[in-house]
Amino acid sequence: MSGGPAVSRETGHDPSKPTNGDGVNPYPASAYSGISLEETPIGAAAQRASQVLHPHGVSMPRPNRRRVLTIANQKGGVGKTTTAVNLASSLAVLGLTVLVVDLDPQGNASTALGVPHHSGTPSSYELLIGEVTAAEAIQQSPHSDRLYCIPATIDLAGAEIELVSMVAREGRLKTALAPAALAGVDVDFILIDCPPSLGLLTVNAMVAAQEVLIPIQCEYYALEGVGQLLRNIELVQSHLNPDLHVSTVLLTMYDGRTKLADQVAEEVRKHFGDRVLRAVIPRSVKVSEAPGYGMTVLDYDPGSRGAMSYLDAGRELAARTATMNAQET
């Protein structure tokens, strides 16, 4: 392009050319030296967004039986809620129907999925104490007709104390989410978002699920809490739910600029083997911003690296269903 006009790769604007009265460049980018829209940053992001929102040629297998995953890690700030809502959104984009059960009194998953969760809304609290059924508490996310949520309200904060005196207190969520209770909703996946502690809410989530998905932050302290989490999972297996197992591990908040992130990722893969998804979630401003707008990152900025990474993780998670189906037949 030597000797040619100094065309902006982002806007296609030649500063030597006039603009119209609104300051808009009337000359399309295609008029200059064969620069295509896909070569510009904005065009590339738009193309990625189209791939995320309209994945062509993708046919994800539906599970023979509903997959129920508890997303747990006793360490706070590792991306449990972010992973729950963005994986759910990814699976919905891929054509599967997903229910997110928000068991964190902060209600952040409910916020990100855009469902009301003010005090008095039928929620996971009323579900646990038996005042409403799952069908009565379920809300559809405004972002997708395949994405549902049982929200959490501030009332859930007192549930730990109330559950102590209840009969079969550890299995109340399992009973509430039984296939008969969800007969009216054809759900392929249930993702349960846990609080960052091993109280009765998390125990209920583990008893209700067959699988545990552990998000692990690619930072120094990340591995410290995992050992205790695995011991607690073994206790639940021994006494309450023999079918529970760690099926999936997802590396989050990965910063490729640091050697530490690679070391943590290597240690996690060495310990968990093929249970670790190949997709890695990078540190992303867009992922952090999205909940503030009541959205997942796939709705907020579908062309971003964070959205693409969660879509890859969702595709991997769904693809494992085919192996599970084969094992069950």
C-alpha positions as CSV (number, residue, x, y, z in Angstrom):
1,M,0.0,0.0,0.0
2,S,3.0,2.3,-0.3
3,G,2.1,5.6,-1.9
4,G,-1.6,4.9,-1.3
5,P,-3.9,6.9,1.1
6,A,-3.5,6.4,4.8
7,V,-6.7,4.3,5.2
8,S,-7.7,3.4,8.8
9,R,-7.9,-0.4,9.1
10,E,-10.7,0.0,11.7
11,T,-13.0,2.4,9.9
12,G,-11.9,2.3,6.3
13,H,-11.7,6.1,6.3
14,D,-9.1,8.0,4.2
15,P,-8.4,11.3,6.1
16,S,-7.6,12.9,2.7
17,K,-11.2,12.3,1.6
18,P,-14.2,14.4,2.6
19,T,-16.9,13.3,5.0
20,N,-20.6,14.1,4.7
21,G,-22.3,16.6,6.9
22,D,-22.6,14.2,9.8
23,G,-18.9,13.5,9.7
24,V,-19.5,10.0,8.3
25,N,-17.1,8.7,5.7
26,P,-19.1,8.2,2.5
27,Y,-16.5,6.0,0.9
28,P,-16.7,2.3,1.9
29,A,-13.6,0.5,3.1
30,S,-13.8,-1.9,0.1
31,A,-12.9,1.0,-2.2
32,Y,-9.4,1.1,-0.8
33,S,-6.7,-1.4,-1.8
34,G,-8.9,-4.5,-1.3
35,I,-9.2,-4.2,2.5
36,S,-12.1,-6.6,3.5
37,L,-14.3,-6.0,6.4
38,E,-13.0,-9.2,8.1
39,E,-9.5,-7.8,8.2
40,T,-10.6,-4.9,10.4
41,P,-10.9,-5.3,14.2
42,I,-14.5,-4.4,14.2
43,G,-15.2,-6.7,11.3
44,A,-13.4,-9.6,12.9
45,A,-15.3,-9.2,16.1
46,A,-18.6,-9.1,14.2
47,Q,-17.6,-12.3,12.4
48,R,-16.8,-14.0,15.6
49,A,-20.1,-12.8,17.2
50,S,-22.0,-14.3,14.2
51,Q,-20.2,-17.6,14.8
52,V,-21.1,-17.6,18.4
53,L,-24.8,-16.6,18.0
54,H,-25.4,-18.7,14.9
55,P,-23.0,-21.7,15.0
56,H,-23.4,-23.5,11.7
57,G,-23.2,-27.3,11.3
58,V,-23.2,-27.9,15.1
59,S,-25.4,-30.7,16.3
60,M,-24.8,-31.5,20.0
61,P,-26.1,-34.8,21.3
62,R,-28.8,-34.7,23.9
63,P,-28.1,-36.8,27.0
64,N,-30.1,-40.0,27.4
65,R,-30.9,-38.8,30.9
66,R,-30.7,-35.3,32.3
67,R,-27.2,-34.3,33.3
68,V,-27.1,-32.5,36.7
69,L,-23.9,-30.7,37.5
70,T,-22.9,-28.9,40.7
71,I,-20.5,-26.1,40.1
72,A,-18.5,-26.0,43.3
73,N,-15.3,-24.7,44.8
74,Q,-14.9,-23.6,48.5
75,K,-12.5,-20.8,47.5
76,G,-14.3,-17.6,46.6
77,G,-13.7,-15.6,43.5
78,V,-12.7,-18.5,41.2
79,G,-15.5,-17.9,38.7
80,K,-18.2,-20.3,39.9
81,T,-21.1,-18.1,39.1
82,T,-19.5,-16.7,35.9
83,T,-18.9,-20.3,34.8
84,A,-22.4,-21.4,35.6
85,V,-24.2,-18.7,33.7
86,N,-21.8,-18.6,30.7
87,L,-21.7,-22.4,30.3
88,A,-25.5,-22.4,30.5
89,S,-25.7,-19.7,27.8
90,S,-23.2,-21.6,25.6
91,L,-25.2,-24.9,25.9
92,A,-28.4,-23.0,25.0
93,V,-26.7,-21.5,21.9
94,L,-25.7,-25.0,20.9
95,G,-29.3,-26.1,21.0
96,L,-29.6,-27.7,24.4
97,T,-32.1,-26.7,27.1
98,V,-30.5,-25.7,30.4
99,L,-31.8,-24.9,33.9
100,V,-29.6,-22.9,36.3
101,V,-30.4,-23.3,40.0
102,D,-29.0,-20.4,41.9
103,L,-28.1,-21.5,45.4
104,D,-26.0,-18.5,46.3
105,P,-27.9,-16.0,48.5
106,Q,-26.1,-13.2,46.6
107,G,-28.2,-14.1,43.6
108,N,-25.5,-13.2,41.1
109,A,-26.4,-16.0,38.7
110,S,-30.0,-14.7,38.7
111,T,-28.8,-11.2,37.9
112,A,-26.6,-12.4,35.0
113,L,-29.5,-14.4,33.5
114,G,-31.8,-11.4,33.7
115,V,-34.5,-12.9,35.9
116,P,-36.2,-11.0,38.8
117,H,-35.0,-12.1,42.2
118,H,-36.3,-9.6,44.7
119,S,-37.5,-10.8,48.1
120,G,-40.9,-12.5,47.7
121,T,-40.1,-14.0,44.3
122,P,-40.6,-17.8,44.2
123,S,-37.0,-19.0,44.5
124,S,-34.6,-21.7,45.6
125,Y,-35.4,-20.8,49.2
126,E,-39.0,-21.6,48.9
127,L,-38.1,-24.7,46.9
128,L,-35.8,-26.0,49.7
129,I,-38.3,-25.5,52.5
130,G,-41.2,-27.0,50.4
131,E,-43.4,-23.9,49.9
132,V,-43.2,-24.1,46.0
133,T,-42.5,-26.7,43.4
134,A,-39.7,-26.4,40.9
135,A,-42.2,-25.8,38.1
136,E,-43.6,-22.8,40.1
137,A,-40.1,-21.3,40.8
138,I,-38.7,-21.7,37.3
139,Q,-38.3,-18.5,35.2
140,Q,-37.3,-18.3,31.5
141,S,-34.3,-16.0,30.8
142,P,-35.1,-13.2,28.4
143,H,-31.9,-13.9,26.5
144,S,-32.9,-17.4,25.3
145,D,-36.0,-19.6,25.0
146,R,-33.8,-22.6,26.0
147,L,-32.4,-21.1,29.1
148,Y,-34.2,-21.2,32.5
149,C,-33.4,-20.2,36.0
150,I,-34.6,-20.9,39.6
151,P,-33.5,-17.6,41.2
152,A,-32.0,-17.0,44.6
153,T,-33.3,-14.2,46.8
154,I,-31.9,-12.7,50.0
155,D,-34.3,-15.0,51.9
156,L,-31.9,-17.9,51.1
157,A,-29.3,-16.4,53.6
158,G,-31.3,-17.9,56.5
159,A,-32.0,-21.2,54.8
160,E,-28.9,-22.9,56.3
161,I,-30.3,-22.4,59.9
162,E,-33.9,-23.4,58.9
163,L,-32.7,-26.6,57.2
164,V,-30.9,-27.9,60.3
165,S,-34.2,-29.0,61.9
166,M,-35.8,-30.3,58.8
167,V,-36.3,-34.0,58.0
168,A,-33.9,-35.3,55.3
169,R,-32.3,-31.9,55.2
170,E,-29.4,-32.9,52.9
171,G,-31.7,-34.3,50.2
172,R,-34.4,-31.6,49.9
173,L,-33.0,-30.2,46.6
174,K,-32.8,-33.7,45.1
175,T,-36.4,-34.3,45.9
176,A,-37.4,-30.9,44.5
177,L,-35.6,-31.5,41.2
178,A,-36.8,-35.1,40.7
179,P,-37.8,-35.8,37.1
180,A,-41.5,-35.9,38.1
181,A,-41.2,-32.4,39.6
182,L,-39.8,-31.1,36.3
183,A,-42.1,-33.1,34.0
184,G,-43.4,-29.9,32.3
185,V,-39.9,-28.7,31.4
186,D,-37.8,-30.7,29.0
187,V,-34.3,-29.9,30.4
188,D,-31.1,-31.5,29.1
189,F,-28.7,-29.9,31.7
190,I,-29.2,-28.6,35.2
191,L,-26.3,-26.5,36.5
192,I,-26.4,-25.7,40.2
193,D,-24.4,-22.6,41.3
194,C,-23.2,-23.0,44.9
195,P,-22.0,-20.5,47.6
196,P,-18.3,-20.5,48.4
197,S,-18.6,-22.7,51.5
198,L,-19.5,-26.3,52.4
199,G,-22.7,-25.7,54.3
200,L,-26.1,-27.4,53.9
201,L,-26.8,-25.5,50.6
202,T,-23.7,-26.9,49.0
203,V,-24.3,-30.4,50.5
204,N,-27.9,-30.2,49.0
205,A,-26.4,-29.4,45.6
206,M,-24.0,-32.3,45.8
207,V,-26.7,-34.8,46.8
208,A,-28.9,-33.6,43.9
209,A,-26.2,-34.0,41.3
210,Q,-24.4,-36.8,39.6
211,E,-21.4,-34.7,38.5
212,V,-19.2,-31.9,40.0
213,L,-17.7,-29.3,37.8
214,I,-14.8,-27.5,39.5
215,P,-13.6,-24.1,38.2
216,I,-10.0,-23.5,39.2
217,Q,-8.4,-20.1,39.0
218,C,-4.9,-20.1,37.4
219,E,-3.3,-18.4,40.4
220,Y,-1.1,-19.4,43.3
221,Y,-3.7,-20.2,46.0
222,A,-6.0,-21.9,43.6
223,L,-4.9,-25.5,44.4
224,E,-5.0,-25.0,48.2
225,G,-8.8,-25.3,48.5
226,V,-9.2,-28.1,46.0
227,G,-7.8,-30.8,48.3
228,Q,-10.3,-30.0,50.9
229,L,-13.1,-29.8,48.3
230,L,-12.2,-33.3,47.1
231,R,-12.2,-34.7,50.6
232,N,-15.7,-33.2,51.2
233,I,-16.9,-34.7,47.9
234,E,-15.7,-38.1,49.1
235,L,-17.6,-37.7,52.3
236,V,-20.8,-36.9,50.4
237,Q,-20.1,-40.0,48.2
238,S,-19.6,-42.2,51.2
239,H,-22.7,-41.1,53.2
240,L,-25.2,-39.5,50.9
241,N,-24.7,-39.8,47.2
242,P,-22.5,-42.7,45.8
243,D,-23.1,-41.6,42.2
244,L,-21.4,-38.2,42.7
245,H,-18.1,-37.8,40.9
246,V,-15.8,-35.0,39.6
247,S,-16.5,-35.1,35.9
248,T,-15.2,-31.8,34.7
249,V,-12.5,-29.2,35.6
250,L,-12.3,-25.8,34.0
251,L,-9.3,-23.5,34.2
252,T,-10.4,-19.9,34.6
253,M,-8.8,-16.4,34.8
254,Y,-5.9,-17.6,32.7
255,D,-3.3,-14.9,32.0
256,G,-0.9,-16.2,29.2
257,R,1.6,-13.5,30.0
258,T,2.6,-15.1,33.3
259,K,4.6,-18.3,33.8
260,L,2.6,-18.9,37.0
261,A,-0.6,-19.5,35.0
262,D,1.1,-22.1,32.9
263,Q,2.5,-23.8,36.0
264,V,-1.0,-24.0,37.7
265,A,-2.6,-25.3,34.5
266,E,0.1,-28.0,34.2
267,E,-0.4,-29.1,37.8
268,V,-4.2,-29.3,37.4
269,R,-3.9,-31.3,34.1
270,K,-1.4,-33.6,35.8
271,H,-3.7,-34.3,38.7
272,F,-7.1,-34.5,37.0
273,G,-6.1,-35.8,33.5
274,D,-8.7,-35.8,30.8
275,R,-11.3,-34.4,33.2
276,V,-9.8,-31.0,32.5
277,L,-11.4,-29.3,29.5
278,R,-9.1,-28.2,26.8
279,A,-10.8,-24.8,26.6
280,V,-9.3,-22.3,29.0
281,I,-11.1,-19.2,30.1
282,P,-8.9,-16.1,29.9
283,R,-9.0,-13.0,32.1
284,S,-11.4,-10.8,30.4
285,V,-12.9,-7.3,31.1
286,K,-16.0,-8.2,29.1
287,V,-16.7,-11.3,31.2
288,S,-16.5,-9.1,34.3
289,E,-18.7,-6.3,32.9
290,A,-21.5,-8.5,31.5
291,P,-23.3,-9.2,34.8
292,G,-23.6,-5.5,35.5
293,Y,-25.9,-5.3,32.5
294,G,-27.9,-8.4,33.5
295,M,-26.3,-10.5,30.7
296,T,-23.9,-13.4,30.2
297,V,-20.8,-12.5,28.1
298,L,-22.3,-14.3,25.1
299,D,-25.1,-11.8,25.1
300,Y,-23.1,-8.8,26.1
301,D,-20.2,-9.2,23.7
302,P,-20.5,-12.4,21.7
303,G,-17.3,-11.7,19.6
304,S,-15.0,-11.3,22.7
305,R,-12.4,-13.9,23.6
306,G,-14.3,-14.7,26.8
307,A,-17.4,-15.5,24.9
308,M,-15.6,-17.7,22.4
309,S,-13.8,-19.5,25.2
310,Y,-17.0,-20.3,27.1
311,L,-18.6,-21.5,23.8
312,D,-15.6,-23.8,23.3
313,A,-16.0,-25.1,26.9
314,G,-19.7,-25.6,26.4
315,R,-19.1,-27.5,23.2
316,E,-16.6,-29.8,24.9
317,L,-19.0,-30.4,27.8
318,A,-21.8,-31.2,25.5
319,A,-19.7,-33.4,23.3
320,R,-18.9,-35.7,26.2
321,T,-22.5,-36.5,26.3
322,A,-22.1,-38.9,23.3
323,T,-19.5,-40.9,25.3
324,M,-21.8,-41.0,28.3
325,N,-24.8,-42.1,26.1
326,A,-22.7,-44.9,24.6
327,Q,-21.6,-46.1,28.1
328,E,-25.3,-46.2,29.3
329,T,-26.5,-48.3,26.3
